[in-house]
């Protein structure tokens, strides 16, 4: 039995997969709100390359050689593991696999988009990139990518995560990133929020507004986003393309594929190449998107136009949303505390191709601990959501006797999230909504 399936460096994909070419119906375009021109702001805030990819319709887009080289140098391809000990512990006939995106230097999948975004910015003469981050994984990845490509980097980190995870700030500083707790005194919008509530815990929507404000007010600065938008989903599809090859080597056809969702990047990256097969009528795979019960965007949000940030700098996007002024409870899965969802994923969920589910905070930490005891890897709080759903599916197989193949995208490790685990063991962690 092959417990670990690795690919050679030369098997890093040479193209990104663009699901815009295969969606079951036309993706609603962004639009301006009444009396404002946010699309013009978008053109000022983002690099030209990012916007070209955002609206691209060709099925495959070539990965620049320099980006591909950096992918290799930073650990791609990533391995696929069989969770045999977890299967035995659960006494399930299911076969459980997990794609290890935690093996990157920054500990998550986020470098897959940070590297190309920094690369294109450097090519366009940009001097500094700004961004938001929730749990800190995206901010960490962009800080490293900017260091690799000799760019300055400013990160607005949601204040509750900034306080929960001080080591995330430290590692961003090591990579050269300048990190501010959001809301901050740096921006007009941050000052406005603090004036209304000096103790505001922050949100991804607020942090996006602060980072975008900086880009809009400085000609040599561009804004980058770690999730939600089409071009970010595009970059992440290196995961799913590698995974396809690895499952072929394992002689497996996935019955169920699972990833956590906040804005959608790791879900899209791992699953889009397989969703294409379903869109083509060649697959019956079930795709499960797992979100916190404290931030149930896909399961309880409305499918409508809304801003991607709190201040309305972004155009209106057609997506599942809890409202751009929504502030999620302070659960430890900071990367999943976003009010909206990627428009592509929203459309696919609305059309019935994706099955969204929620999970409670203590339940997912319990699943993460169970996984760590069996497989040896401590998962990020975000990743524990996917693990919880994977365990649930495996238990169903134990009850029915079905020998299904379950694939989990292991989006990141939790070695910088140990305070959350400490709260779990001390009994201080609420079970969220």
PAVEXTOR-456494 format. One record per residue (C-alpha): x negated, y, z; residue number from 1. Coordinates in steps of 0.02 Angstrom, whole numbers. Example, Ala and Ser with C-alpha at 12.3 -4.5 7.8 and 13.67 -1.06 7.14 Angstrom:
<recs>
xx = -615, yy = -225, zz = 390, i = 1
xx = -684, yy = -53, zz = 357, i = 2
</recs>
This chain:
<recs>
xx = 0, yy = 0, zz = 0, i = 1
xx = -66, yy = 171, zz = -48, i = 2
xx = -41, yy = 287, zz = 101, i = 3
xx = -129, yy = 436, zz = 22, i = 4
xx = -119, yy = 488, zz = -160, i = 5
xx = -246, yy = 616, zz = -217, i = 6
xx = -277, yy = 696, zz = -386, i = 7
xx = -439, yy = 760, zz = -459, i = 8
xx = -475, yy = 946, zz = -475, i = 9
xx = -449, yy = 933, zz = -662, i = 10
xx = -269, yy = 882, zz = -629, i = 11
xx = -223, yy = 1053, zz = -559, i = 12
xx = -82, yy = 1110, zz = -675, i = 13
xx = -131, yy = 1223, zz = -820, i = 14
xx = 41, yy = 1305, zz = -832, i = 15
xx = 176, yy = 1365, zz = -713, i = 16
xx = 353, yy = 1300, zz = -741, i = 17
xx = 485, yy = 1436, zz = -765, i = 18
xx = 659, yy = 1373, zz = -718, i = 19
xx = 738, yy = 1527, zz = -799, i = 20
xx = 727, yy = 1430, zz = -962, i = 21
xx = 837, yy = 1289, zz = -895, i = 22
xx = 964, yy = 1365, zz = -775, i = 23
xx = 1142, yy = 1300, zz = -800, i = 24
xx = 1206, yy = 1477, zz = -831, i = 25
xx = 1132, yy = 1649, zz = -853, i = 26
xx = 1046, yy = 1721, zz = -701, i = 27
xx = 1129, yy = 1886, zz = -651, i = 28
xx = 1008, yy = 2030, zz = -678, i = 29
xx = 957, yy = 2153, zz = -541, i = 30
xx = 1051, yy = 2317, zz = -546, i = 31
xx = 1040, yy = 2491, zz = -471, i = 32
xx = 1154, yy = 2549, zz = -332, i = 33
xx = 1264, yy = 2699, zz = -361, i = 34
xx = 1166, yy = 2861, zz = -379, i = 35
xx = 995, yy = 2778, zz = -367, i = 36
xx = 869, yy = 2700, zz = -486, i = 37
xx = 786, yy = 2559, zz = -390, i = 38
xx = 734, yy = 2470, zz = -551, i = 39
xx = 622, yy = 2619, zz = -590, i = 40
xx = 552, yy = 2604, zz = -413, i = 41
xx = 522, yy = 2419, zz = -444, i = 42
xx = 417, yy = 2463, zz = -596, i = 43
xx = 312, yy = 2582, zz = -490, i = 44
xx = 292, yy = 2464, zz = -343, i = 45
xx = 247, yy = 2302, zz = -433, i = 46
xx = 110, yy = 2257, zz = -555, i = 47
xx = 158, yy = 2246, zz = -738, i = 48
xx = 111, yy = 2061, zz = -740, i = 49
xx = 228, yy = 2022, zz = -595, i = 50
xx = 375, yy = 2107, zz = -681, i = 51
xx = 336, yy = 2024, zz = -848, i = 52
xx = 342, yy = 1855, zz = -761, i = 53
xx = 496, yy = 1905, zz = -662, i = 54
xx = 600, yy = 1921, zz = -819, i = 55
xx = 511, yy = 1792, zz = -928, i = 56
xx = 617, yy = 1659, zz = -1013, i = 57
xx = 487, yy = 1541, zz = -1087, i = 58
xx = 483, yy = 1371, zz = -1001, i = 59
xx = 297, yy = 1367, zz = -965, i = 60
xx = 175, yy = 1510, zz = -930, i = 61
xx = -12, yy = 1481, zz = -941, i = 62
xx = -111, yy = 1494, zz = -780, i = 63
xx = -265, yy = 1605, zz = -807, i = 64
xx = -427, yy = 1508, zz = -795, i = 65
xx = -491, yy = 1616, zz = -651, i = 66
xx = -332, yy = 1582, zz = -552, i = 67
xx = -346, yy = 1396, zz = -587, i = 68
xx = -527, yy = 1396, zz = -529, i = 69
xx = -477, yy = 1483, zz = -367, i = 70
xx = -338, yy = 1356, zz = -343, i = 71
xx = -470, yy = 1218, zz = -352, i = 72
xx = -591, yy = 1310, zz = -237, i = 73
xx = -453, yy = 1336, zz = -109, i = 74
xx = -404, yy = 1152, zz = -103, i = 75
xx = -287, yy = 1109, zz = -247, i = 76
xx = -227, yy = 980, zz = -288, i = 77
xx = -154, yy = 939, zz = -117, i = 78
xx = -126, yy = 759, zz = -61, i = 79
xx = 36, yy = 661, zz = -50, i = 80
xx = 53, yy = 547, zz = 103, i = 81
xx = 167, yy = 401, zz = 145, i = 82
xx = 237, yy = 423, zz = 321, i = 83
xx = 227, yy = 238, zz = 359, i = 84
xx = 211, yy = 256, zz = 549, i = 85
xx = 362, yy = 372, zz = 553, i = 86
xx = 461, yy = 246, zz = 449, i = 87
xx = 415, yy = 109, zz = 575, i = 88
xx = 461, yy = 219, zz = 723, i = 89
xx = 631, yy = 256, zz = 645, i = 90
xx = 654, yy = 73, zz = 596, i = 91
xx = 716, yy = 130, zz = 427, i = 92
xx = 708, yy = 42, zz = 258, i = 93
xx = 681, yy = 213, zz = 178, i = 94
xx = 511, yy = 261, zz = 110, i = 95
xx = 459, yy = 435, zz = 169, i = 96
xx = 328, yy = 539, zz = 78, i = 97
xx = 264, yy = 712, zz = 119, i = 98
xx = 168, yy = 834, zz = 9, i = 99
xx = 34, yy = 917, zz = 117, i = 100
xx = 28, yy = 1103, zz = 79, i = 101
xx = -49, yy = 1130, zz = 251, i = 102
xx = -220, yy = 1078, zz = 185, i = 103
xx = -255, yy = 1250, zz = 108, i = 104
xx = -377, yy = 1362, zz = 205, i = 105
xx = -232, yy = 1469, zz = 266, i = 106
xx = -129, yy = 1319, zz = 318, i = 107
xx = 21, yy = 1337, zz = 202, i = 108
xx = 82, yy = 1343, zz = 22, i = 109
xx = 74, yy = 1533, zz = 15, i = 110
xx = -96, yy = 1545, zz = -72, i = 111
xx = -15, yy = 1476, zz = -230, i = 112
xx = 64, yy = 1647, zz = -262, i = 113
xx = -56, yy = 1759, zz = -165, i = 114
xx = -201, yy = 1714, zz = -280, i = 115
xx = -115, yy = 1756, zz = -446, i = 116
xx = -33, yy = 1913, zz = -377, i = 117
xx = -203, yy = 1977, zz = -317, i = 118
xx = -284, yy = 1923, zz = -481, i = 119
xx = -161, yy = 2020, zz = -589, i = 120
xx = -172, yy = 2172, zz = -476, i = 121
xx = -362, yy = 2173, zz = -490, i = 122
xx = -349, yy = 2162, zz = -680, i = 123
xx = -234, yy = 2313, zz = -680, i = 124
xx = -353, yy = 2419, zz = -578, i = 125
xx = -255, yy = 2415, zz = -415, i = 126
xx = -358, yy = 2455, zz = -259, i = 127
xx = -242, yy = 2398, zz = -119, i = 128
xx = -96, yy = 2280, zz = -97, i = 129
xx = 41, yy = 2297, zz = 34, i = 130
xx = 160, yy = 2164, zz = 93, i = 131
xx = 273, yy = 2102, zz = 232, i = 132
xx = 255, yy = 1942, zz = 330, i = 133
xx = 367, yy = 1850, zz = 452, i = 134
xx = 275, yy = 1708, zz = 538, i = 135
xx = 113, yy = 1770, zz = 462, i = 136
xx = 78, yy = 1634, zz = 334, i = 137
xx = 107, yy = 1746, zz = 184, i = 138
xx = 9, yy = 1890, zz = 260, i = 139
xx = -134, yy = 1771, zz = 296, i = 140
xx = -134, yy = 1704, zz = 118, i = 141
xx = -129, yy = 1877, zz = 40, i = 142
xx = -268, yy = 1938, zz = 155, i = 143
xx = -379, yy = 1795, zz = 95, i = 144
xx = -330, yy = 1817, zz = -88, i = 145
xx = -372, yy = 2003, zz = -79, i = 146
xx = -540, yy = 1960, zz = -1, i = 147
xx = -577, yy = 1836, zz = -140, i = 148
xx = -537, yy = 1968, zz = -272, i = 149
xx = -610, yy = 2121, zz = -182, i = 150
xx = -448, yy = 2214, zz = -144, i = 151
xx = -390, yy = 2300, zz = 15, i = 152
xx = -237, yy = 2227, zz = 99, i = 153
xx = -106, yy = 2301, zz = 217, i = 154
xx = 18, yy = 2186, zz = 303, i = 155
xx = 178, yy = 2235, zz = 395, i = 156
xx = 216, yy = 2092, zz = 514, i = 157
xx = 389, yy = 2074, zz = 592, i = 158
xx = 363, yy = 2136, zz = 771, i = 159
xx = 436, yy = 1985, zz = 860, i = 160
xx = 316, yy = 1869, zz = 765, i = 161
xx = 173, yy = 1993, zz = 789, i = 162
xx = 199, yy = 1974, zz = 977, i = 163
xx = 234, yy = 1786, zz = 972, i = 164
xx = 84, yy = 1743, zz = 864, i = 165
xx = -68, yy = 1854, zz = 901, i = 166
xx = -187, yy = 1730, zz = 820, i = 167
xx = -102, yy = 1760, zz = 652, i = 168
xx = -154, yy = 1942, zz = 664, i = 169
xx = -330, yy = 1888, zz = 710, i = 170
xx = -350, yy = 1774, zz = 560, i = 171
xx = -281, yy = 1909, zz = 443, i = 172
xx = -410, yy = 2028, zz = 517, i = 173
xx = -547, yy = 1898, zz = 487, i = 174
xx = -496, yy = 1892, zz = 303, i = 175
xx = -497, yy = 2082, zz = 294, i = 176
xx = -311, yy = 2117, zz = 307, i = 177
xx = -251, yy = 2268, zz = 406, i = 178
xx = -98, yy = 2217, zz = 507, i = 179
xx = 39, yy = 2324, zz = 584, i = 180
xx = 188, yy = 2271, zz = 688, i = 181
xx = 348, yy = 2318, zz = 597, i = 182
xx = 442, yy = 2431, zz = 624, i = 183
xx = 290, yy = 2545, zz = 635, i = 184
xx = 249, yy = 2729, zz = 647, i = 185
xx = 158, yy = 2718, zz = 478, i = 186
xx = 309, yy = 2747, zz = 367, i = 187
xx = 458, yy = 2861, zz = 362, i = 188
xx = 577, yy = 2713, zz = 368, i = 189
xx = 483, yy = 2632, zz = 514, i = 190
xx = 490, yy = 2793, zz = 613, i = 191
xx = 677, yy = 2807, zz = 578, i = 192
xx = 709, yy = 2631, zz = 643, i = 193
xx = 605, yy = 2662, zz = 800, i = 194
xx = 692, yy = 2827, zz = 833, i = 195
xx = 857, yy = 2734, zz = 837, i = 196
xx = 790, yy = 2587, zz = 937, i = 197
xx = 612, yy = 2597, zz = 1009, i = 198
xx = 621, yy = 2413, zz = 1059, i = 199
xx = 677, yy = 2347, zz = 888, i = 200
xx = 612, yy = 2169, zz = 862, i = 201
xx = 596, yy = 2196, zz = 674, i = 202
xx = 654, yy = 2096, zz = 524, i = 203
xx = 586, yy = 2044, zz = 357, i = 204
xx = 703, yy = 2170, zz = 275, i = 205
xx = 625, yy = 2312, zz = 376, i = 206
xx = 447, yy = 2252, zz = 344, i = 207
xx = 482, yy = 2243, zz = 156, i = 208
xx = 546, yy = 2422, zz = 161, i = 209
xx = 389, yy = 2483, zz = 248, i = 210
xx = 271, yy = 2394, zz = 128, i = 211
xx = 368, yy = 2454, zz = -24, i = 212
xx = 370, yy = 2634, zz = 41, i = 213
xx = 180, yy = 2633, zz = 46, i = 214
xx = 170, yy = 2569, zz = -133, i = 215
xx = 295, yy = 2697, zz = -196, i = 216
xx = 199, yy = 2840, zz = -116, i = 217
xx = 23, yy = 2791, zz = -173, i = 218
xx = -32, yy = 2774, zz = -354, i = 219
xx = -174, yy = 2652, zz = -319, i = 220
xx = -66, yy = 2536, zz = -212, i = 221
xx = 51, yy = 2397, zz = -267, i = 222
xx = 176, yy = 2294, zz = -169, i = 223
xx = 177, yy = 2104, zz = -167, i = 224
xx = 313, yy = 1987, zz = -106, i = 225
xx = 284, yy = 1814, zz = -36, i = 226
xx = 453, yy = 1739, zz = -80, i = 227
xx = 627, yy = 1774, zz = -153, i = 228
xx = 580, yy = 1841, zz = -326, i = 229
xx = 566, yy = 1737, zz = -485, i = 230
xx = 380, yy = 1762, zz = -514, i = 231
xx = 340, yy = 1697, zz = -339, i = 232
xx = 444, yy = 1541, zz = -370, i = 233
xx = 353, yy = 1521, zz = -535, i = 234
xx = 180, yy = 1521, zz = -455, i = 235
xx = 231, yy = 1393, zz = -325, i = 236
xx = 279, yy = 1262, zz = -455, i = 237
xx = 101, yy = 1196, zz = -453, i = 238
xx = 163, yy = 1098, zz = -301, i = 239
xx = 303, yy = 1007, zz = -392, i = 240
xx = 202, yy = 972, zz = -547, i = 241
xx = 66, yy = 888, zz = -443, i = 242
xx = 200, yy = 796, zz = -345, i = 243
xx = 276, yy = 727, zz = -505, i = 244
xx = 109, yy = 650, zz = -554, i = 245
xx = 81, yy = 580, zz = -380, i = 246
xx = 253, yy = 498, zz = -370, i = 247
xx = 222, yy = 420, zz = -540, i = 248
xx = 60, yy = 347, zz = -472, i = 249
xx = 159, yy = 281, zz = -322, i = 250
xx = 288, yy = 210, zz = -444, i = 251
xx = 426, yy = 303, zz = -352, i = 252
xx = 582, yy = 395, zz = -409, i = 253
xx = 640, yy = 516, zz = -273, i = 254
xx = 818, yy = 490, zz = -210, i = 255
xx = 813, yy = 637, zz = -89, i = 256
xx = 697, yy = 787, zz = -89, i = 257
xx = 691, yy = 909, zz = 56, i = 258
xx = 613, yy = 1078, zz = 96, i = 259
xx = 648, yy = 1218, zz = 218, i = 260
xx = 714, yy = 1384, zz = 150, i = 261
xx = 696, yy = 1564, zz = 205, i = 262
xx = 670, yy = 1660, zz = 45, i = 263
xx = 644, yy = 1500, zz = -56, i = 264
xx = 461, yy = 1490, zz = -109, i = 265
xx = 408, yy = 1318, zz = -46, i = 266
xx = 577, yy = 1242, zz = -91, i = 267
xx = 566, yy = 1308, zz = -269, i = 268
xx = 384, yy = 1262, zz = -288, i = 269
xx = 406, yy = 1082, zz = -238, i = 270
xx = 578, yy = 1047, zz = -310, i = 271
xx = 603, yy = 1151, zz = -468, i = 272
xx = 510, yy = 1029, zz = -583, i = 273
xx = 627, yy = 891, zz = -518, i = 274
xx = 783, yy = 1000, zz = -526, i = 275
xx = 741, yy = 1021, zz = -711, i = 276
xx = 766, yy = 833, zz = -732, i = 277
xx = 937, yy = 847, zz = -650, i = 278
xx = 983, yy = 996, zz = -759, i = 279
xx = 932, yy = 891, zz = -910, i = 280
xx = 1046, yy = 750, zz = -853, i = 281
xx = 901, yy = 632, zz = -816, i = 282
xx = 908, yy = 624, zz = -626, i = 283
xx = 1026, yy = 591, zz = -481, i = 284
xx = 907, yy = 658, zz = -349, i = 285
xx = 986, yy = 748, zz = -202, i = 286
xx = 902, yy = 914, zz = -157, i = 287
xx = 920, yy = 972, zz = 23, i = 288
xx = 878, yy = 1151, zz = 76, i = 289
xx = 861, yy = 1169, zz = 265, i = 290
xx = 882, yy = 1336, zz = 354, i = 291
xx = 892, yy = 1388, zz = 537, i = 292
xx = 1065, yy = 1392, zz = 614, i = 293
xx = 1013, yy = 1564, zz = 677, i = 294
xx = 994, yy = 1628, zz = 498, i = 295
xx = 1118, yy = 1528, zz = 392, i = 296
xx = 1100, yy = 1622, zz = 228, i = 297
xx = 1150, yy = 1483, zz = 107, i = 298
xx = 1277, yy = 1400, zz = 220, i = 299
xx = 1369, yy = 1553, zz = 288, i = 300
xx = 1313, yy = 1700, zz = 180, i = 301
xx = 1410, yy = 1777, zz = 37, i = 302
xx = 1358, yy = 1758, zz = -145, i = 303
xx = 1355, yy = 1939, zz = -198, i = 304
xx = 1243, yy = 2085, zz = -244, i = 305
xx = 1138, yy = 2152, zz = -100, i = 306
xx = 972, yy = 2240, zz = -69, i = 307
xx = 818, yy = 2135, zz = -38, i = 308
xx = 759, yy = 2255, zz = 98, i = 309
xx = 839, yy = 2352, zz = 240, i = 310
xx = 817, yy = 2527, zz = 168, i = 311
xx = 878, yy = 2491, zz = -9, i = 312
xx = 713, yy = 2519, zz = -100, i = 313
xx = 742, yy = 2360, zz = -201, i = 314
xx = 873, yy = 2343, zz = -337, i = 315
xx = 1032, yy = 2249, zz = -295, i = 316
xx = 1005, yy = 2062, zz = -318, i = 317
xx = 1142, yy = 1931, zz = -343, i = 318
xx = 1107, yy = 1808, zz = -204, i = 319
xx = 1173, yy = 1727, zz = -48, i = 320
xx = 1155, yy = 1856, zz = 89, i = 321
xx = 1199, yy = 1890, zz = 269, i = 322
xx = 1187, yy = 2077, zz = 235, i = 323
xx = 1028, yy = 2180, zz = 215, i = 324
xx = 1048, yy = 2253, zz = 390, i = 325
xx = 1058, yy = 2079, zz = 469, i = 326
xx = 929, yy = 2050, zz = 607, i = 327
xx = 906, yy = 1866, zz = 648, i = 328
xx = 884, yy = 1805, zz = 826, i = 329
xx = 702, yy = 1785, zz = 881, i = 330
xx = 680, yy = 1602, zz = 838, i = 331
xx = 502, yy = 1541, zz = 813, i = 332
xx = 524, yy = 1501, zz = 628, i = 333
xx = 484, yy = 1680, zz = 578, i = 334
xx = 461, yy = 1635, zz = 395, i = 335
xx = 644, yy = 1583, zz = 384, i = 336
xx = 720, yy = 1738, zz = 464, i = 337
xx = 770, yy = 1825, zz = 302, i = 338
xx = 943, yy = 1892, zz = 264, i = 339
xx = 944, yy = 1843, zz = 80, i = 340
xx = 894, yy = 1700, zz = -34, i = 341
xx = 803, yy = 1685, zz = -198, i = 342
xx = 929, yy = 1726, zz = -338, i = 343
xx = 880, yy = 1569, zz = -434, i = 344
xx = 907, yy = 1456, zz = -283, i = 345
xx = 1068, yy = 1550, zz = -244, i = 346
xx = 1134, yy = 1516, zz = -419, i = 347
xx = 1085, yy = 1331, zz = -411, i = 348
xx = 1168, yy = 1313, zz = -241, i = 349
xx = 1323, yy = 1403, zz = -303, i = 350
xx = 1331, yy = 1284, zz = -453, i = 351
xx = 1314, yy = 1132, zz = -340, i = 352
xx = 1138, yy = 1074, zz = -381, i = 353
xx = 1070, yy = 1106, zz = -206, i = 354
xx = 1138, yy = 1045, zz = -39, i = 355
xx = 1107, yy = 1174, zz = 99, i = 356
xx = 1108, yy = 1121, zz = 282, i = 357
xx = 1065, yy = 1205, zz = 447, i = 358
xx = 967, yy = 1146, zz = 598, i = 359
xx = 952, yy = 1208, zz = 777, i = 360
xx = 787, yy = 1268, zz = 850, i = 361
xx = 759, yy = 1139, zz = 988, i = 362
xx = 813, yy = 1000, zz = 872, i = 363
xx = 684, yy = 1045, zz = 739, i = 364
xx = 544, yy = 1060, zz = 868, i = 365
xx = 592, yy = 889, zz = 934, i = 366
xx = 580, yy = 821, zz = 755, i = 367
xx = 412, yy = 906, zz = 731, i = 368
xx = 344, yy = 826, zz = 890, i = 369
xx = 409, yy = 656, zz = 836, i = 370
xx = 322, yy = 678, zz = 668, i = 371
xx = 158, yy = 734, zz = 749, i = 372
xx = 155, yy = 583, zz = 865, i = 373
xx = 170, yy = 467, zz = 715, i = 374
xx = 73, yy = 557, zz = 578, i = 375
xx = -51, yy = 661, zz = 679, i = 376
xx = -11, yy = 831, zz = 602, i = 377
xx = 71, yy = 972, zz = 699, i = 378
xx = 198, yy = 1053, zz = 582, i = 379
xx = 240, yy = 1238, zz = 573, i = 380
xx = 409, yy = 1284, zz = 649, i = 381
xx = 473, yy = 1317, zz = 472, i = 382
xx = 415, yy = 1145, zz = 413, i = 383
xx = 499, yy = 1058, zz = 559, i = 384
xx = 667, yy = 1102, zz = 479, i = 385
xx = 626, yy = 994, zz = 328, i = 386
xx = 560, yy = 856, zz = 441, i = 387
xx = 721, yy = 857, zz = 543, i = 388
xx = 825, yy = 835, zz = 385, i = 389
xx = 708, yy = 698, zz = 323, i = 390
xx = 725, yy = 603, zz = 486, i = 391
xx = 915, yy = 621, zz = 477, i = 392
xx = 916, yy = 550, zz = 300, i = 393
xx = 803, yy = 405, zz = 352, i = 394
xx = 919, yy = 363, zz = 498, i = 395
xx = 1066, yy = 359, zz = 376, i = 396
xx = 967, yy = 231, zz = 275, i = 397
xx = 941, yy = 127, zz = 433, i = 398
xx = 1129, yy = 128, zz = 459, i = 399
xx = 1172, yy = 83, zz = 278, i = 400
xx = 1022, yy = -26, zz = 238, i = 401
xx = 981, yy = 78, zz = 83, i = 402
xx = 797, yy = 81, zz = 31, i = 403
xx = 792, yy = 262, zz = -26, i = 404
xx = 638, yy = 364, zz = -69, i = 405
xx = 635, yy = 525, zz = 33, i = 406
xx = 510, yy = 663, zz = -9, i = 407
xx = 475, yy = 809, zz = 107, i = 408
xx = 375, yy = 963, zz = 64, i = 409
xx = 261, yy = 989, zz = 213, i = 410
xx = 245, yy = 1176, zz = 190, i = 411
xx = 122, yy = 1218, zz = 330, i = 412
xx = 38, yy = 1166, zz = 492, i = 413
xx = 80, yy = 1234, zz = 663, i = 414
xx = -91, yy = 1255, zz = 742, i = 415
xx = -62, yy = 1442, zz = 758, i = 416
xx = 116, yy = 1416, zz = 822, i = 417
xx = 75, yy = 1326, zz = 984, i = 418
xx = 164, yy = 1456, zz = 1091, i = 419
xx = 326, yy = 1395, zz = 1015, i = 420
xx = 286, yy = 1216, zz = 1062, i = 421
xx = 238, yy = 1277, zz = 1238, i = 422
xx = 409, yy = 1360, zz = 1253, i = 423
xx = 490, yy = 1197, zz = 1199, i = 424
xx = 400, yy = 1095, zz = 1331, i = 425
xx = 430, yy = 1223, zz = 1468, i = 426
xx = 617, yy = 1221, zz = 1434, i = 427
xx = 618, yy = 1407, zz = 1392, i = 428
xx = 670, yy = 1382, zz = 1211, i = 429
xx = 854, yy = 1407, zz = 1174, i = 430
xx = 934, yy = 1292, zz = 1047, i = 431
xx = 981, yy = 1443, zz = 939, i = 432
xx = 1157, yy = 1467, zz = 873, i = 433
</recs>
